[in-house]
Amino acid sequence: MINSYANSDKVDQMISYNQKQVEDFNAIPSLPKNTLYKLSWTLTPQTSAIIESILGGKLKSLKELANIGNQRLASFARSFQTKGMKLCQILLIDFQETSNIMPVIFRSILN
């Protein structure tokens, strides 16, 4: 399994990182059948965010970070689907129930 993550609490950095990961995955000419590719759509709290939350009152819970990222997931996935590219076989996401990704996934399976 190819396993990595953006290690950022900034949504644009996570999207940039995952865009490159998906492009690299799709550029592999042929993968062994037992290879799995995991996309980690998670924002990871950083030390600076923890300090800001204590000193500046800008507390961001893991659920708040997930909501920020999850709002952008469906459009991210659709941008690759419209190009005929695969997103991943395993999607790691925090608080999936707040995301609108499931209809996108079902469309890709049924098409």
Long-range contacts (C-beta under 8 A, 24 or more apart in sequence): 1-35, 1-36, 1-37, 1-38, 1-90, 2-35, 2-36, 2-37, 2-38, 3-38, 3-40, 4-40, 5-40, 5-42, 5-44, 5-92, 6-40, 6-42, 6-43, 6-44, 7-44, 8-43, 8-44, 8-46, 9-43, 9-44, 9-45, 9-46, 9-49, 9-60, 9-65, 10-43, 11-43, 11-68, 11-69, 11-72, 14-41, 14-42, 14-43, 14-69, 15-72, 15-76, 18-76, 19-76, 22-80, 22-85, 22-86, 22-87, 22-88, 23-85, 25-86, 25-88, 26-80, 26-85, 26-86, 36-89, 36-90, 37-86, 37-88, 37-89, 37-90, 38-88, 38-89, 38-90, 38-91, 38-92, 39-87, 39-88, 39-90, 39-91, 39-92, 40-92, 41-69, 41-70, 41-73, 41-76, 41-91, 41-92, 41-93, 42-66, 42-69, 42-92, 42-93, 42-94, 43-68, 43-69, 43-94, 62-94, 62-95, 63-94, 63-95, 63-98, 65-94, 66-93, 66-94, 66-95, 66-98, 67-95, 67-98, 69-94, 70-94, 70-95, 70-96, 70-98, 70-99, 70-100, 70-101, 73-99, 73-100, 73-101, 74-99, 74-100, 74-101, 74-103, 74-104, 77-101, 77-104, 77-105, 77-108, 78-104, 81-107, 81-108
